[in-house]
């Protein structure tokens, strides 16, 4: 499906200009038509150009948690191209089908560049890869179940913070899929999670662990009536949490990572 055809390229209608993005049809969540996808996409287009890094030459690190078809990861790449900023995007999903669809969507959009040289430059400056959840975080137990792995933590074990190598996931249609490496802890300048409220609530510690100090968080997938409960879960680790965008009955909450350690 051509998302530009679905949503149009006009911002006068309040729609996001998804130019240069194409998605295959299929069962992976995320075609860009849902109000929360439009909220997150517009937020990325507006926010990513203004992200500051310690070194201007350092790529922006962005996390798309619950990546589905990869639509928000592709929007982040588009936003980076528009403002001529290098970016590294990681998408995370527990659904093996979604990870494969997102990887194909990424390849399809890369292959639309004019020349092989453009493709190579695109890969260097606008990196993107899709992963299963990092081990010992919510969703990893489902991944273990799917793949036959047995790394489920006991309930008394805390999240690890030491970097370690991510092992390839076996027993799936694509053995190249791996879990998000633990060296991504405290690395992301931007995190976007467009997931239903109960899942967002369960991910508060994980997203706090992955956010860089001062990193910006955007949460959507929830209605305005669900926002107070979600804010309560995140306010220990993020400051300035507030609804910054609304569309129909849906909202987007933004916050900034503080210096409270995740325990």
N, C-alpha and C positions, 0 to 999 in steps of 0.2 A: 504494500500500500504506500502511495506517495503522500507523506504527511502534509506537504505543501498544498496538495490538492484537497486534502481533508479539511485543513484549517484555513487555508488561504494565506497570502503574504501580507495582508493589510493589517496595520496596527490600529487603524481607525475604528475597527469593530471590536477592539479589545482582544483580538486573537494574536497568538504568538506567531511571528513569521518563521516557520520551520523550513526556510529555504535550504536547499542542498542536503536535506535529510530524507532518506527512503528507508522503509521498514518492510520486511517480508510479512505476509499474513501468517497467522498461526495462533497457538494457544498461549504464548507468553504474554503476561500482562503488560500493557502500556502501548497505546497507539498514538498518544498525544491528544486525544479528543476529550478525555475526562477533565473536569475543572481543576482537579488537584495537579494533574500533569501540566496544565496550562499555567497555574500559579507558580509551580516550581520552575518551569522553563523561563517564564518572564523574570522571575527572581534571579536565576542564573545569568541571563543576558544582561541584567542591570547590575548585578553584584560582582561577578567575576572580574570585570575590567578594573575594579578598584581595590582588589586584594593586594596587600603589601606583603612582601617576603623579606627576609633578612638580607638577601642579596638580590638585586634586580634581575640578575642573570639566572637565578634559581627558578625552576618551574613551579607553578602553583600546584599543590597537591589537593586533589578533590576526590571525595568518596561519595559514590551513589549507592546508598544502602537500600536493598530491596529493588535491584536494578531492572528486573523483569526483562522486557525486550531490549533494554539498553537506551531507551529514548532520551533520558535525562543525561546520560553519559555523552551521547552524541550532541545534545544541545550544549553541554559544557565545552566540547571540542569546537563547536561552531562559535561559541562566545569567545573562546581564546583566539581563534583565527581572526575574528572581527577586530579584536583589540591588539593583535600581534603580540600575544603573550604565550610563552611556552607553558604547557600544562601536562600533568600526569594524572590520569583519571583511573580509579579502581572502582569497578562495580561488584557488588556482593549480592548473591541470591542463593537460597537453599534449593531451588528447583533446578534439576539438571537440564531439563528441556529449556528453561529460560536462559541458562548460561550458554547453551549451545546456540540458541536463536540470537542472543545478544552478540555473541562472537561472530556469527555470520552477518548480522546487520552491520557490525563494525567493518568487516572485510568488504562488504558490498559498498559501503560509503567511501572507504579508502580507495577502492578500485575505480571510483568515478573521477579521481584526479586526472589531470590532462596527460601526464607522462609518468614513466617509472621514476624519474628523478623527483617529480612532485610527490609521488607516493612515498619514496624514501625519506624526503624531507618532512612529510606529514607525520611519519612514524617517529622520527627523531624528536620533533618539536611538540607533537601532540600525542603523547603516549596514552594507551588505554588497554586495559585487560580486565577480564571478569573472573571472579573467584567464588568459591563456596565460603561460608562463614569461617572466621578464624577459630582455631580449636579452642575449646573450653568457653565459648561464648554462645548465647542463645541461637539455636538453629543448628549448631554443630552436632548435637546429638541426633538430629534428624538426618544429617549428612552421614554420620557414622552408620545409621540404620540402613540408609540407601546403599552405601558402599561396602558394608560388611566390616568396617573398621571398628575398633573397640577403644576409642580414646575418650569415652564419656567420663567426666570428672565426678568424683564423689561430691555431695552437696557442701562439704566443709572446705573444699579446695577453693582458693582464691584465684582470680585472674592472674596469669603470668605476665611479667613485663620484660623478661629477658628475650632478646632477639634469638630466633632459631629458624632453621630451614623449614620451609613448607614442603611436606611430602606430597608427591603426586597422588591423586585420588584414583584408585583402581576399581574395577568392576562397574564402570559407567560406560555409556556409549562413547565418551571421549576421555581417554586416560590422560590427556594433557590438562584437564581441569585440576586445579589445586586449591587448597584452602588459603585464605588471605594470610600472608606471612606475618609473623609477630613483630618483625622490624618496622611494621607500619604504625605501631603504637605511638601516639602523640605526634603524628606526622602530618595530619590533614589540615590545610588552611580553610577548606570548605567541606562541610558534610551536608548532604541532602538526603533525607529519608522520607519517601512518600509511601507510607504504609498505614494500615488501619491502626486506630488508637491503642487497642490492647497490645499490639506488637510494639508500638513505639514505647509504651510504658515499660515493657520488659527489656528494652534495649538501652535504657538511660545510661547505665554504667558502661556498657560496651562502647557507645558513641562518645561518652566522656573520655574513655581510655584512648580512643583513636584520635580524638581532636588534638591538634597542636595548641599550646598555650596562646590564647587570643584568637583562636580559630572561630570561624562563623558557622553556626548551625542553622539549618532550615528544616522544619518538620511540617509535613502536610499529610493528607490522607484522612483528615479528621474534620468533623463538623465543629461549629462554634460552641455547641453545648458540651463537647468533649475536651475543649482546650484547657479549662481549669485543672482537671485531673492530670493531664499531660504536663502542664507547667509545674505542678507540684512535684512530679517525679524528677524533673530536670533542673529545678532551681538550685539544688545543692551544687551542681557542677557548672551551670551556665548563668550568666548575669544578663540583665536587660531583656528577659524573655517577654515577648509580647506578640500579639497578632499584628503583622505588618501588611498582609494582603488578604482580601476576601473575594470570593467569587461564588455567586449563588449562596448555598448554605455552607460552603467549604472555606477553610481558612489555612493560612500559612503562618507558623510561629517562627520567629527568629531569636537567637540568643548568641552570646559570646562566651567562649570557654574561659573560666576563671582558673585560679591556681590551686583549687582544692584537689588533693590527690584521690584517686579512685582506690578504695579499699574493699 
